[in-house]
Amino acid sequence: MTVIEPADFFLAFAMVHDVPEPLRFFEQAYDTLKIGGKLFFAEPRGHIPRESFERELGLAVAAGFKIQSLPQIRWSWAALLEKGVIQ
């Protein structure tokens, strides 16, 4: 039997806007990470309006992620998210 260990880090760079079900994507990413694992999520500013990024960020939070920071990345909207302790 193959055992898959939880991941420490997940990168979603300039792709969530193309995912048909972004909430499901964030839920699966959340399930893939270990407690304390990080998801770096970014979308291109020239292609995605701020409101769309904020809506996607809200879906990530709805999936269970905590926002750690909103780093300044040239030409991108970005967030560093963390899987917190299950309560």
C-alpha positions in Angstrom: 0.0 0.0 0.0 1.3 3.5 -0.9 1.2 6.0 1.9 1.2 9.7 0.8 2.7 12.1 3.3 1.1 15.5 3.7 3.0 18.3 1.9 4.8 21.3 3.5 4.2 23.7 0.7 1.8 24.2 -2.2 2.3 26.8 -5.0 -0.6 28.2 -7.0 0.8 30.8 -9.3 -1.4 32.5 -12.0 -3.7 29.5 -12.3 -6.6 29.6 -9.9 -8.6 31.9 -12.2 -8.6 29.0 -14.8 -9.8 26.4 -12.3 -13.5 25.5 -12.9 -14.3 25.0 -9.2 -11.8 27.2 -7.2 -13.4 26.3 -3.8 -12.9 22.6 -4.5 -9.3 23.4 -5.5 -8.6 25.2 -2.2 -10.3 22.4 -0.2 -8.1 19.8 -1.9 -5.0 21.9 -1.4 -5.9 22.3 2.2 -6.3 18.5 2.6 -2.9 17.9 0.9 -1.0 20.1 3.4 0.2 19.1 6.9 -0.8 21.3 9.8 1.3 24.5 9.5 1.8 23.9 5.8 1.8 26.9 3.5 0.1 27.8 0.2 1.5 30.6 -1.8 -1.3 31.9 -4.1 -0.8 34.6 -6.7 -2.7 35.9 -9.7 -1.6 38.3 -12.5 -2.7 41.9 -11.9 -2.9 42.7 -15.7 -5.3 39.8 -16.2 -7.3 39.4 -13.0 -9.1 42.4 -11.3 -8.5 42.9 -7.6 -12.1 41.9 -6.8 -11.6 38.5 -8.5 -8.5 37.9 -6.5 -10.3 38.9 -3.3 -13.2 36.6 -4.1 -10.7 33.7 -4.7 -8.9 34.6 -1.4 -12.3 34.4 0.4 -12.8 30.9 -1.0 -9.4 29.9 0.4 -10.4 31.2 3.8 -13.7 29.3 3.5 -11.7 26.2 2.8 -9.9 26.6 6.1 -6.8 28.6 5.3 -5.5 31.5 7.5 -4.0 34.5 5.7 -0.4 34.9 6.9 0.6 37.8 4.7 -0.2 39.7 1.5 3.3 40.0 0.0 4.0 42.6 -2.7 4.9 40.7 -5.8 5.5 42.7 -9.0 2.5 42.5 -11.4 0.7 40.1 -9.1 -1.9 39.9 -6.4 -0.5 37.5 -3.8 -1.2 35.8 -0.5 0.7 33.5 1.8 -1.8 31.2 3.4 -1.4 28.6 6.2 -3.2 25.5 7.3 -3.9 26.0 10.9 -4.5 23.6 13.8 -7.8 21.8 13.5 -10.1 22.7 16.4 
